[in-house]
Amino acid sequence: MWDRLVGEIATEPAVLPAVVYAELLVGVRLAGNARRAATRRAKIDALVLRVPIVDFDAAIAGEWARLFATLSRRGELIPSNDLAVAATARHLGFSVLVGPDDERHFRRVPGLQVTKVGR
């Protein structure tokens, strides 16, 4: 799945929100053994060679706050890390890539384009 995903984004402009990078690093820390950790880390390193990491800066924080308020008023909050991803995408005018399980909660975010990859 990983190789296919990286291949699919190879021809499109893409970024990696810092919070997603952090989530990937958690996977390295929780790998269970050194070999698995090294394999996961190598995949992450290969990804960041192709895709720049975008910091959660003041402009993205402002978008996060706007989205939080909107979703909160509607009673439709999504997980905070995913809200940071959505705010990053909205700020940059990008869509959010979701896996085959879809992560439908991203579709609650007004004005966010969601692209499903994989089967």
Secondary structure, DSSP 8 states (H G I E B T S, - for coil): -HHHHHHHHTTS---EEHHHHHHHHHHHHTSSSHHHHHHHHHHHHHHHHHS-EE---HHHHHHHHHHHHHHHHHT----HHHHHHHHHHHHHT--EEE-TT--GGGGGSTT--EEE---
